[in-house]
């Protein structure tokens, strides 16, 4: 009994900080989403408007367009990171010359702040000084200009996200692959199973919890991408890279529409929870029933 009380006493500061900086701001955003508030307007008062902000979302073409490009961005980025992360994880499990150096270089993007990543890619993709447009023009005759081409801007933001976060996927999958017992693989090889059969029937089911956890992390991060895209494209050209995080930023800060921005934030959180729950049900729930 005394040890339990001591444990709660030691946890109390952490729980208080989490409540103060996690629960309280969340409750405030939920409360604000049911109000209209522009502190810089002629009437700066907070006015209760019920569910008007959420009804507005249904018919807001800007929000719907932002939701569409965000879904496409998340799909291409997360799927590519999972595939590349698994390939690199398998490669790092083998010995090859320069493995330690390559592994260190591969992990470096993780220590960079998102705003720094966006700045680096902004310099690399600027037509007049960037190395990427120069190489594409000299090798393939392709004129890369993310300020004019919506497709190019979207593609570059996806590649930037892959470059930044694939190392995280690689590290988590390495940890999962290293922890696998060798007996099932040896037995499968004795029975004549091929590499593809071993992957689908042994490797993937055994690392499924790690894969799902990684997808959860990447989904939450990708859905709230702001800094990198703002630095690289500013959400343009047009609304080609105006992802949900950028859309919320522009609603809250330039337009100072705090109530409507809070409503969008609540909806994004709800969508994130629903998608993660669907992934859990589809991938782990059947496995837990066995």
Beta strands, then each sheet from edge to edge (+ up, - down):
strand 1: 35-36
strand 2: 47-48
sheet 1: 1+ 2-
end
